[in-house]
Amino acid sequence: MAHKPIDPDSVVVLGVPNYSHGALTEGASRWLHLSGQVGVKPDGRTAEGPLAQCQQALANIGALLEAAGMSVDDIVHMRIFLLDRADIPALRQARGEFLGGRKIPSTLVLVSGLVDPSWKVEIEVVAAR
Protein backbone atom coordinates (compact mmCIF):
# COMPACT_ATOMS: atom_id res chain seq x y z
CA MET A 1 0.00 0.00 0.00
CA ALA A 2 1.32 3.41 -0.91
CA HIS A 3 1.26 6.36 1.44
CA LYS A 4 1.30 9.55 -0.58
CA PRO A 5 3.20 12.44 1.02
CA ILE A 6 1.12 15.62 1.25
CA ASP A 7 3.27 18.75 0.94
CA PRO A 8 1.35 21.46 -0.92
CA ASP A 9 3.12 24.61 -2.12
CA SER A 10 0.82 26.61 0.18
CA VAL A 11 2.64 25.22 3.28
CA VAL A 12 6.32 25.95 3.87
CA VAL A 13 8.77 23.09 3.40
CA LEU A 14 10.80 22.82 6.61
CA GLY A 15 13.89 21.22 5.08
CA VAL A 16 13.92 18.40 7.66
CA PRO A 17 15.23 15.06 6.35
CA ASN A 18 12.66 12.27 5.97
CA TYR A 19 9.82 14.71 6.81
CA SER A 20 6.47 15.32 5.17
CA HIS A 21 3.57 17.45 6.43
CA GLY A 22 1.06 14.65 5.82
CA ALA A 23 0.50 11.22 4.36
CA LEU A 24 -2.59 10.09 2.50
CA THR A 25 -3.41 6.43 3.01
CA GLU A 26 -6.34 5.07 1.04
CA GLY A 27 -7.86 1.62 1.31
CA ALA A 28 -5.99 0.60 4.45
CA SER A 29 -7.53 -2.42 6.11
CA ARG A 30 -5.04 -2.83 8.96
CA TRP A 31 -3.80 -0.14 11.32
CA LEU A 32 -1.08 -0.53 13.93
CA HIS A 33 -0.58 1.97 16.76
CA LEU A 34 2.64 1.34 18.68
CA SER A 35 3.37 2.47 22.20
CA GLY A 36 6.41 4.66 22.62
CA GLN A 37 9.62 2.70 22.16
CA VAL A 38 12.83 3.56 23.98
CA GLY A 39 16.47 2.59 23.61
CA VAL A 40 16.22 -0.57 25.70
CA LYS A 41 17.75 -3.72 24.22
CA PRO A 42 15.98 -7.12 24.31
CA ASP A 43 18.17 -8.10 27.30
CA GLY A 44 16.75 -5.16 29.29
CA ARG A 45 19.85 -2.98 29.19
CA THR A 46 19.58 0.63 28.03
CA ALA A 47 21.77 1.47 25.03
CA GLU A 48 24.60 3.92 25.74
CA GLY A 49 24.34 7.43 24.31
CA PRO A 50 21.75 9.25 22.25
CA LEU A 51 22.59 7.73 18.84
CA ALA A 52 22.55 4.17 20.17
CA GLN A 53 19.29 4.81 22.03
CA CYS A 54 17.64 6.26 18.90
CA GLN A 55 18.85 3.32 16.83
CA GLN A 56 17.60 0.82 19.43
CA ALA A 57 14.19 2.48 19.76
CA LEU A 58 13.83 2.30 15.95
CA ALA A 59 15.06 -1.31 15.91
CA ASN A 60 12.35 -2.12 18.46
CA ILE A 61 9.81 -0.45 16.18
CA GLY A 62 11.11 -2.49 13.24
CA ALA A 63 10.69 -5.71 15.24
CA LEU A 64 7.14 -4.78 16.24
CA LEU A 65 6.24 -3.90 12.65
CA GLU A 66 7.63 -7.25 11.49
CA ALA A 67 5.66 -9.09 14.20
CA ALA A 68 2.51 -7.44 12.83
CA GLY A 69 3.35 -8.43 9.24
CA MET A 70 4.31 -4.86 8.35
CA SER A 71 7.46 -2.95 7.46
CA VAL A 72 8.93 0.53 7.63
CA ASP A 73 7.09 1.23 4.35
CA ASP A 74 3.79 1.04 6.25
CA ILE A 75 4.61 3.84 8.73
CA VAL A 76 2.25 6.80 8.30
CA HIS A 77 3.22 8.90 11.34
CA MET A 78 6.06 9.12 13.84
CA ARG A 79 6.01 11.04 17.13
CA ILE A 80 9.33 11.58 18.91
CA PHE A 81 9.96 12.74 22.47
CA LEU A 82 13.56 13.89 22.96
CA LEU A 83 15.23 15.17 26.12
CA ASP A 84 18.05 17.25 24.70
CA ARG A 85 18.03 19.55 21.67
CA ALA A 86 21.73 18.70 21.20
CA ASP A 87 20.67 15.11 20.35
CA ILE A 88 18.69 16.13 17.25
CA PRO A 89 21.59 15.30 14.87
CA ALA A 90 21.84 11.78 16.37
CA LEU A 91 18.08 11.37 16.05
CA ARG A 92 18.15 12.50 12.41
CA GLN A 93 21.02 10.12 11.63
CA ALA A 94 19.23 7.13 13.19
CA ARG A 95 15.91 8.09 11.59
CA GLY A 96 17.55 8.45 8.17
CA GLU A 97 19.18 5.02 8.51
CA PHE A 98 15.83 3.51 9.52
CA LEU A 99 13.61 5.22 6.95
CA GLY A 100 16.03 5.27 4.03
CA GLY A 101 14.63 7.81 1.57
CA ARG A 102 11.04 7.69 2.89
CA LYS A 103 9.41 10.94 3.95
CA ILE A 104 6.72 10.68 6.61
CA PRO A 105 4.73 13.05 8.78
CA SER A 106 6.30 13.37 12.19
CA THR A 107 6.24 15.38 15.37
CA LEU A 108 9.30 16.10 17.50
CA VAL A 109 8.71 17.28 21.06
CA LEU A 110 11.45 18.32 23.48
CA VAL A 111 10.53 17.10 26.96
CA SER A 112 11.99 17.50 30.42
CA GLY A 113 12.05 13.80 31.23
CA LEU A 114 10.89 10.27 30.48
CA VAL A 115 9.85 7.49 32.88
CA ASP A 116 13.41 6.22 33.34
CA PRO A 117 15.96 9.02 33.84
CA SER A 118 18.53 7.15 31.69
CA TRP A 119 16.26 7.25 28.61
CA LYS A 120 17.02 10.01 26.12
CA VAL A 121 14.33 9.35 23.49
CA GLU A 122 10.91 7.74 23.07
CA ILE A 123 9.37 7.14 19.63
CA GLU A 124 5.79 6.24 18.71
CA VAL A 125 4.55 5.23 15.27
CA VAL A 126 1.29 4.56 13.49
CA ALA A 127 1.37 2.20 10.52
CA ALA A 128 -1.28 1.16 7.99
CA ARG A 129 -1.47 -1.55 5.35
VMD Tcl script that builds the backbone (N, CA, C; Angstrom):
set m [mol new atoms 387]
animate dup $m
set s [atomselect $m all]
$s set {name element resname resid chain x y z} {
  {N N MET 1 A 0.840 -1.180 0.000}
  {CA C MET 1 A 0.000 0.000 0.000}
  {C C MET 1 A 0.880 1.236 0.000}
  {N N ALA 2 A 0.548 2.174 -0.827}
  {CA C ALA 2 A 1.319 3.408 -0.913}
  {C C ALA 2 A 0.743 4.465 0.020}
  {N N HIS 3 A 1.631 5.221 0.607}
  {CA C HIS 3 A 1.258 6.355 1.437}
  {C C HIS 3 A 1.797 7.584 0.714}
  {N N LYS 4 A 0.900 8.397 0.228}
  {CA C LYS 4 A 1.296 9.548 -0.584}
  {C C LYS 4 A 1.629 10.737 0.314}
  {N N PRO 5 A 2.859 11.245 0.243}
  {CA C PRO 5 A 3.197 12.443 1.019}
  {C C PRO 5 A 2.338 13.629 0.572}
  {N N ILE 6 A 1.916 14.425 1.530}
  {CA C ILE 6 A 1.119 15.622 1.254}
  {C C ILE 6 A 1.944 16.833 1.684}
  {N N ASP 7 A 2.458 17.560 0.712}
  {CA C ASP 7 A 3.270 18.750 0.945}
  {C C ASP 7 A 2.913 19.820 -0.084}
  {N N PRO 8 A 1.755 20.463 0.067}
  {CA C PRO 8 A 1.350 21.464 -0.925}
  {C C PRO 8 A 2.252 22.696 -0.893}
  {N N ASP 9 A 2.310 23.392 -2.022}
  {CA C ASP 9 A 3.117 24.607 -2.118}
  {C C ASP 9 A 2.628 25.696 -1.168}
  {N N SER 10 A 1.389 25.595 -0.704}
  {CA C SER 10 A 0.817 26.607 0.184}
  {C C SER 10 A 1.283 26.462 1.633}
  {N N VAL 11 A 2.083 25.421 1.940}
  {CA C VAL 11 A 2.641 25.216 3.279}
  {C C VAL 11 A 4.162 25.139 3.139}
  {N N VAL 12 A 4.869 25.883 3.968}
  {CA C VAL 12 A 6.323 25.952 3.866}
  {C C VAL 12 A 6.953 24.572 4.043}
  {N N VAL 13 A 7.973 24.306 3.259}
  {CA C VAL 13 A 8.765 23.092 3.404}
  {C C VAL 13 A 9.834 23.384 4.447}
  {N N LEU 14 A 9.910 22.543 5.483}
  {CA C LEU 14 A 10.798 22.824 6.606}
  {C C LEU 14 A 12.246 22.423 6.363}
  {N N GLY 15 A 12.524 21.631 5.356}
  {CA C GLY 15 A 13.895 21.224 5.084}
  {C C GLY 15 A 14.428 20.200 6.080}
  {N N VAL 16 A 13.537 19.434 6.702}
  {CA C VAL 16 A 13.919 18.402 7.657}
  {C C VAL 16 A 14.013 17.075 6.909}
  {N N PRO 17 A 15.108 16.343 7.052}
  {CA C PRO 17 A 15.228 15.062 6.346}
  {C C PRO 17 A 14.130 14.083 6.729}
  {N N ASN 18 A 13.659 13.321 5.766}
  {CA C ASN 18 A 12.656 12.269 5.975}
  {C C ASN 18 A 11.338 12.804 6.520}
  {N N TYR 19 A 11.014 14.068 6.252}
  {CA C TYR 19 A 9.824 14.707 6.811}
  {C C TYR 19 A 8.837 15.073 5.717}
  {N N SER 20 A 7.569 14.867 6.018}
  {CA C SER 20 A 6.475 15.321 5.169}
  {C C SER 20 A 5.396 15.876 6.082}
  {N N HIS 21 A 4.631 16.870 5.607}
  {CA C HIS 21 A 3.565 17.447 6.434}
  {C C HIS 21 A 2.415 16.471 6.651}
  {N N GLY 22 A 2.170 15.597 5.699}
  {CA C GLY 22 A 1.059 14.652 5.823}
  {C C GLY 22 A 1.295 13.432 4.965}
  {N N ALA 23 A 0.450 12.427 5.177}
  {CA C ALA 23 A 0.496 11.216 4.363}
  {C C ALA 23 A -0.932 10.764 4.120}
  {N N LEU 24 A -1.265 10.564 2.877}
  {CA C LEU 24 A -2.590 10.089 2.503}
  {C C LEU 24 A -2.532 8.580 2.322}
  {N N THR 25 A -3.339 7.880 3.088}
  {CA C THR 25 A -3.412 6.426 3.010}
  {C C THR 25 A -4.842 6.063 2.636}
  {N N GLU 26 A -5.003 5.451 1.492}
  {CA C GLU 26 A -6.337 5.071 1.041}
  {C C GLU 26 A -6.451 3.551 0.986}
  {N N GLY 27 A -7.587 3.045 1.401}
  {CA C GLY 27 A -7.857 1.625 1.308}
  {C C GLY 27 A -7.154 0.777 2.348}
  {N N ALA 28 A -6.672 1.380 3.416}
  {CA C ALA 28 A -5.990 0.597 4.453}
  {C C ALA 28 A -7.000 -0.282 5.182}
  {N N SER 29 A -6.643 -1.527 5.375}
  {CA C SER 29 A -7.532 -2.422 6.110}
  {C C SER 29 A -6.960 -2.802 7.473}
  {N N ARG 30 A -5.688 -2.515 7.685}
  {CA C ARG 30 A -5.041 -2.834 8.962}
  {C C ARG 30 A -4.267 -1.612 9.449}
  {N N TRP 31 A -4.502 -1.245 10.694}
  {CA C TRP 31 A -3.798 -0.135 11.324}
  {C C TRP 31 A -3.073 -0.653 12.549}
  {N N LEU 32 A -1.865 -0.150 12.773}
  {CA C LEU 32 A -1.076 -0.526 13.934}
  {C C LEU 32 A -0.649 0.747 14.657}
  {N N HIS 33 A -0.990 0.846 15.916}
  {CA C HIS 33 A -0.576 1.968 16.760}
  {C C HIS 33 A 0.384 1.406 17.795}
  {N N LEU 34 A 1.636 1.848 17.748}
  {CA C LEU 34 A 2.643 1.344 18.679}
  {C C LEU 34 A 2.815 2.281 19.867}
  {N N SER 35 A 2.991 1.697 21.024}
  {CA C SER 35 A 3.371 2.466 22.205}
  {C C SER 35 A 4.760 3.036 21.982}
  {N N GLY 36 A 5.089 4.070 22.736}
  {CA C GLY 36 A 6.410 4.663 22.624}
  {C C GLY 36 A 7.499 3.641 22.896}
  {N N GLN 37 A 8.490 3.619 22.027}
  {CA C GLN 37 A 9.624 2.697 22.157}
  {C C GLN 37 A 10.858 3.496 22.564}
  {N N VAL 38 A 11.628 2.901 23.454}
  {CA C VAL 38 A 12.826 3.560 23.976}
  {C C VAL 38 A 14.055 2.727 23.626}
  {N N GLY 39 A 15.215 3.240 23.971}
  {CA C GLY 39 A 16.472 2.594 23.611}
  {C C GLY 39 A 16.875 1.463 24.535}
  {N N VAL 40 A 15.932 0.572 24.842}
  {CA C VAL 40 A 16.216 -0.570 25.700}
  {C C VAL 40 A 16.340 -1.814 24.832}
  {N N LYS 41 A 17.453 -2.519 25.003}
  {CA C LYS 41 A 17.752 -3.720 24.224}
  {C C LYS 41 A 16.888 -4.891 24.700}
  {N N PRO 42 A 16.772 -5.952 23.898}
  {CA C PRO 42 A 15.983 -7.121 24.306}
  {C C PRO 42 A 16.417 -7.740 25.643}
  {N N ASP 43 A 17.694 -7.552 26.023}
  {CA C ASP 43 A 18.168 -8.103 27.295}
  {C C ASP 43 A 17.847 -7.198 28.486}
  {N N GLY 44 A 17.156 -6.063 28.216}
  {CA C GLY 44 A 16.749 -5.164 29.294}
  {C C GLY 44 A 17.716 -4.047 29.605}
  {N N ARG 45 A 18.878 -4.047 28.952}
  {CA C ARG 45 A 19.852 -2.982 29.187}
  {C C ARG 45 A 19.547 -1.787 28.290}
  {N N THR 46 A 19.760 -0.591 28.813}
  {CA C THR 46 A 19.581 0.627 28.035}
  {C C THR 46 A 20.826 0.873 27.200}
  {N N ALA 47 A 20.639 1.155 25.924}
  {CA C ALA 47 A 21.767 1.467 25.034}
  {C C ALA 47 A 22.479 2.719 25.546}
  {N N GLU 48 A 23.778 2.795 25.273}
  {CA C GLU 48 A 24.598 3.919 25.736}
  {C C GLU 48 A 24.600 5.054 24.718}
  {N N GLY 49 A 24.248 6.240 25.147}
  {CA C GLY 49 A 24.342 7.427 24.312}
  {C C GLY 49 A 23.117 7.656 23.446}
  {N N PRO 50 A 22.950 8.890 23.005}
  {CA C PRO 50 A 21.750 9.250 22.250}
  {C C PRO 50 A 21.607 8.537 20.907}
  {N N LEU 51 A 22.696 8.399 20.134}
  {CA C LEU 51 A 22.587 7.730 18.836}
  {C C LEU 51 A 22.181 6.274 19.022}
  {N N ALA 52 A 22.853 5.579 19.932}
  {CA C ALA 52 A 22.554 4.165 20.174}
  {C C ALA 52 A 21.126 3.992 20.693}
  {N N GLN 53 A 20.659 4.917 21.529}
  {CA C GLN 53 A 19.287 4.813 22.027}
  {C C GLN 53 A 18.269 5.058 20.910}
  {N N CYS 54 A 18.544 6.022 20.046}
  {CA C CYS 54 A 17.640 6.264 18.900}
  {C C CYS 54 A 17.608 5.041 17.984}
  {N N GLN 55 A 18.781 4.492 17.705}
  {CA C GLN 55 A 18.853 3.318 16.834}
  {C C GLN 55 A 18.124 2.132 17.452}
  {N N GLN 56 A 18.256 1.947 18.771}
  {CA C GLN 56 A 17.601 0.816 19.428}
  {C C GLN 56 A 16.091 1.003 19.470}
  {N N ALA 57 A 15.631 2.222 19.752}
  {CA C ALA 57 A 14.188 2.479 19.755}
  {C C ALA 57 A 13.604 2.168 18.371}
  {N N LEU 58 A 14.305 2.573 17.317}
  {CA C LEU 58 A 13.832 2.304 15.953}
  {C C LEU 58 A 13.940 0.824 15.612}
  {N N ALA 59 A 14.965 0.130 16.118}
  {CA C ALA 59 A 15.062 -1.312 15.910}
  {C C ALA 59 A 13.897 -2.022 16.587}
  {N N ASN 60 A 13.516 -1.546 17.774}
  {CA C ASN 60 A 12.353 -2.115 18.464}
  {C C ASN 60 A 11.093 -1.916 17.623}
  {N N ILE 61 A 10.959 -0.729 17.046}
  {CA C ILE 61 A 9.811 -0.448 16.177}
  {C C ILE 61 A 9.824 -1.394 14.971}
  {N N GLY 62 A 11.000 -1.571 14.375}
  {CA C GLY 62 A 11.109 -2.490 13.241}
  {C C GLY 62 A 10.673 -3.900 13.601}
  {N N ALA 63 A 11.071 -4.366 14.792}
  {CA C ALA 63 A 10.693 -5.712 15.238}
  {C C ALA 63 A 9.188 -5.815 15.461}
  {N N LEU 64 A 8.582 -4.778 16.010}
  {CA C LEU 64 A 7.137 -4.780 16.239}
  {C C LEU 64 A 6.373 -4.734 14.919}
  {N N LEU 65 A 6.870 -3.939 13.973}
  {CA C LEU 65 A 6.245 -3.904 12.646}
  {C C LEU 65 A 6.296 -5.292 12.008}
  {N N GLU 66 A 7.464 -5.924 12.074}
  {CA C GLU 66 A 7.629 -7.255 11.495}
  {C C GLU 66 A 6.685 -8.263 12.155}
  {N N ALA 67 A 6.546 -8.179 13.476}
  {CA C ALA 67 A 5.659 -9.094 14.196}
  {C C ALA 67 A 4.201 -8.921 13.770}
  {N N ALA 68 A 3.865 -7.730 13.296}
  {CA C ALA 68 A 2.507 -7.442 12.830}
  {C C ALA 68 A 2.354 -7.683 11.329}
  {N N GLY 69 A 3.415 -8.201 10.678}
  {CA C GLY 69 A 3.349 -8.428 9.236}
  {C C GLY 69 A 3.460 -7.145 8.439}
  {N N MET 70 A 4.142 -6.155 8.995}
  {CA C MET 70 A 4.312 -4.857 8.347}
  {C C MET 70 A 5.790 -4.537 8.229}
  {N N SER 71 A 6.083 -3.397 7.602}
  {CA C SER 71 A 7.464 -2.953 7.464}
  {C C SER 71 A 7.525 -1.441 7.615}
  {N N VAL 72 A 8.726 -0.919 7.538}
  {CA C VAL 72 A 8.934 0.527 7.625}
  {C C VAL 72 A 8.124 1.256 6.549}
  {N N ASP 73 A 7.861 0.600 5.431}
  {CA C ASP 73 A 7.086 1.225 4.352}
  {C C ASP 73 A 5.639 1.484 4.739}
  {N N ASP 74 A 5.162 0.876 5.814}
  {CA C ASP 74 A 3.786 1.043 6.254}
  {C C ASP 74 A 3.613 2.159 7.277}
  {N N ILE 75 A 4.705 2.771 7.735}
  {CA C ILE 75 A 4.613 3.842 8.731}
  {C C ILE 75 A 3.953 5.065 8.101}
  {N N VAL 76 A 2.930 5.593 8.791}
  {CA C VAL 76 A 2.247 6.795 8.301}
  {C C VAL 76 A 2.442 7.993 9.224}
  {N N HIS 77 A 2.927 7.767 10.448}
  {CA C HIS 77 A 3.221 8.898 11.337}
  {C C HIS 77 A 4.206 8.459 12.415}
  {N N MET 78 A 5.098 9.373 12.781}
  {CA C MET 78 A 6.065 9.124 13.845}
  {C C MET 78 A 6.028 10.310 14.802}
  {N N ARG 79 A 5.974 10.000 16.094}
  {CA C ARG 79 A 6.007 11.037 17.134}
  {C C ARG 79 A 7.212 10.744 18.018}
  {N N ILE 80 A 8.066 11.761 18.200}
  {CA C ILE 80 A 9.335 11.585 18.907}
  {C C ILE 80 A 9.383 12.524 20.105}
  {N N PHE 81 A 9.753 11.970 21.252}
  {CA C PHE 81 A 9.958 12.742 22.469}
  {C C PHE 81 A 11.451 12.665 22.772}
  {N N LEU 82 A 12.103 13.819 22.806}
  {CA C LEU 82 A 13.559 13.886 22.955}
  {C C LEU 82 A 13.893 14.792 24.132}
  {N N LEU 83 A 14.874 14.380 24.944}
  {CA C LEU 83 A 15.228 15.174 26.119}
  {C C LEU 83 A 16.111 16.378 25.814}
  {N N ASP 84 A 17.027 16.228 24.886}
  {CA C ASP 84 A 18.054 17.250 24.697}
  {C C ASP 84 A 18.117 17.698 23.239}
  {N N ARG 85 A 17.956 18.979 23.019}
  {CA C ARG 85 A 18.027 19.548 21.666}
  {C C ARG 85 A 19.351 19.183 20.988}
  {N N ALA 86 A 20.421 19.042 21.757}
  {CA C ALA 86 A 21.731 18.700 21.197}
  {C C ALA 86 A 21.743 17.302 20.572}
  {N N ASP 87 A 20.738 16.473 20.889}
  {CA C ASP 87 A 20.674 15.109 20.350}
  {C C ASP 87 A 19.909 15.024 19.029}
  {N N ILE 88 A 19.432 16.146 18.513}
  {CA C ILE 88 A 18.688 16.132 17.249}
  {C C ILE 88 A 19.526 15.557 16.101}
  {N N PRO 89 A 20.805 15.916 15.949}
  {CA C PRO 89 A 21.589 15.296 14.866}
  {C C PRO 89 A 21.661 13.767 14.979}
  {N N ALA 90 A 21.812 13.236 16.184}
  {CA C ALA 90 A 21.842 11.782 16.371}
  {C C ALA 90 A 20.496 11.173 15.996}
  {N N LEU 91 A 19.428 11.820 16.405}
  {CA C LEU 91 A 18.084 11.366 16.050}
  {C C LEU 91 A 17.919 11.352 14.540}
  {N N ARG 92 A 18.301 12.421 13.872}
  {CA C ARG 92 A 18.154 12.497 12.413}
  {C C ARG 92 A 18.989 11.434 11.708}
  {N N GLN 93 A 20.183 11.170 12.221}
  {CA C GLN 93 A 21.016 10.119 11.628}
  {C C GLN 93 A 20.323 8.758 11.751}
  {N N ALA 94 A 19.881 8.424 12.953}
  {CA C ALA 94 A 19.230 7.128 13.185}
  {C C ALA 94 A 17.940 7.016 12.379}
  {N N ARG 95 A 17.176 8.080 12.335}
  {CA C ARG 95 A 15.913 8.093 11.590}
  {C C ARG 95 A 16.169 7.921 10.092}
  {N N GLY 96 A 17.196 8.592 9.581}
  {CA C GLY 96 A 17.554 8.449 8.172}
  {C C GLY 96 A 17.979 7.030 7.836}
  {N N GLU 97 A 18.767 6.418 8.712}
  {CA C GLU 97 A 19.178 5.021 8.512}
  {C C GLU 97 A 17.958 4.106 8.495}
  {N N PHE 98 A 17.017 4.359 9.376}
  {CA C PHE 98 A 15.827 3.505 9.521}
  {C C PHE 98 A 14.846 3.690 8.366}
  {N N LEU 99 A 14.610 4.935 7.984}
  {CA C LEU 99 A 13.610 5.218 6.954}
  {C C LEU 99 A 14.160 5.160 5.532}
  {N N GLY 100 A 15.470 5.200 5.377}
  {CA C GLY 100 A 16.025 5.274 4.029}
  {C C GLY 100 A 15.598 6.608 3.422}
  {N N GLY 101 A 15.062 6.574 2.230}
  {CA C GLY 101 A 14.631 7.807 1.568}
  {C C GLY 101 A 13.185 8.193 1.828}
  {N N ARG 102 A 12.463 7.401 2.638}
  {CA C ARG 102 A 11.045 7.689 2.887}
  {C C ARG 102 A 10.856 8.994 3.621}
  {N N LYS 103 A 9.807 9.710 3.257}
  {CA C LYS 103 A 9.412 10.937 3.946}
  {C C LYS 103 A 8.063 10.671 4.594}
  {N N ILE 104 A 7.971 10.916 5.895}
  {CA C ILE 104 A 6.720 10.676 6.610}
  {C C ILE 104 A 6.371 11.863 7.493}
  {N N PRO 105 A 5.097 12.021 7.814}
  {CA C PRO 105 A 4.730 13.047 8.784}
  {C C PRO 105 A 5.294 12.667 10.151}
  {N N SER 106 A 5.776 13.649 10.865}
  {CA C SER 106 A 6.295 13.365 12.190}
  {C C SER 106 A 6.193 14.589 13.077}
  {N N THR 107 A 6.259 14.329 14.367}
  {CA C THR 107 A 6.241 15.380 15.368}
  {C C THR 107 A 7.422 15.139 16.291}
  {N N LEU 108 A 8.186 16.181 16.565}
  {CA C LEU 108 A 9.303 16.102 17.505}
  {C C LEU 108 A 9.001 17.049 18.654}
  {N N VAL 109 A 8.997 16.496 19.871}
  {CA C VAL 109 A 8.707 17.284 21.063}
  {C C VAL 109 A 9.888 17.176 22.018}
  {N N LEU 110 A 10.405 18.307 22.451}
  {CA C LEU 110 A 11.447 18.317 23.477}
  {C C LEU 110 A 10.760 18.266 24.834}
  {N N VAL 111 A 11.176 17.304 25.665}
  {CA C VAL 111 A 10.534 17.095 26.958}
  {C C VAL 111 A 11.567 17.184 28.085}
  {N N SER 112 A 11.078 17.366 29.287}
  {CA C SER 112 A 11.991 17.499 30.425}
  {C C SER 112 A 12.390 16.161 31.031}
  {N N GLY 113 A 11.684 15.097 30.686}
  {CA C GLY 113 A 12.053 13.800 31.226}
  {C C GLY 113 A 11.160 12.697 30.712}
  {N N LEU 114 A 11.661 11.460 30.814}
  {CA C LEU 114 A 10.888 10.268 30.477}
  {C C LEU 114 A 10.802 9.418 31.746}
  {N N VAL 115 A 10.096 8.303 31.685}
  {CA C VAL 115 A 9.851 7.488 32.876}
  {C C VAL 115 A 11.145 7.066 33.566}
  {N N ASP 116 A 12.113 6.612 32.788}
  {CA C ASP 116 A 13.414 6.216 33.342}
  {C C ASP 116 A 14.388 7.357 33.053}
  {N N PRO 117 A 15.069 7.882 34.062}
  {CA C PRO 117 A 15.963 9.021 33.836}
  {C C PRO 117 A 17.132 8.740 32.896}
  {N N SER 118 A 17.434 7.457 32.616}
  {CA C SER 118 A 18.528 7.151 31.690}
  {C C SER 118 A 18.074 7.183 30.230}
  {N N TRP 119 A 16.774 7.230 29.982}
  {CA C TRP 119 A 16.259 7.251 28.610}
  {C C TRP 119 A 16.381 8.649 28.029}
  {N N LYS 120 A 16.825 8.726 26.793}
  {CA C LYS 120 A 17.018 10.006 26.123}
  {C C LYS 120 A 15.986 10.270 25.031}
  {N N VAL 121 A 15.269 9.211 24.601}
  {CA C VAL 121 A 14.328 9.346 23.494}
  {C C VAL 121 A 13.213 8.311 23.646}
  {N N GLU 122 A 12.028 8.680 23.170}
  {CA C GLU 122 A 10.908 7.740 23.067}
  {C C GLU 122 A 10.222 8.031 21.739}
  {N N ILE 123 A 9.927 6.975 20.983}
  {CA C ILE 123 A 9.374 7.136 19.635}
  {C C ILE 123 A 8.123 6.285 19.478}
  {N N GLU 124 A 7.042 6.921 19.017}
  {CA C GLU 124 A 5.788 6.240 18.712}
  {C C GLU 124 A 5.583 6.242 17.200}
  {N N VAL 125 A 4.940 5.212 16.676}
  {CA C VAL 125 A 4.553 5.229 15.268}
  {C C VAL 125 A 3.136 4.696 15.097}
  {N N VAL 126 A 2.544 5.118 13.985}
  {CA C VAL 126 A 1.286 4.559 13.487}
  {C C VAL 126 A 1.611 4.027 12.097}
  {N N ALA 127 A 1.140 2.815 11.825}
  {CA C ALA 127 A 1.367 2.200 10.519}
  {C C ALA 127 A 0.028 1.716 9.960}
  {N N ALA 128 A -0.063 1.633 8.640}
  {CA C ALA 128 A -1.282 1.161 7.985}
  {C C ALA 128 A -0.885 0.336 6.769}
  {N N ARG 129 A -1.701 -0.705 6.531}
  {CA C ARG 129 A -1.472 -1.547 5.345}
  {C C ARG 129 A -2.828 -1.937 4.800}
}
mol reanalyze $m
mol bondsrecalc $m
mol representation Tube
mol addrep $m
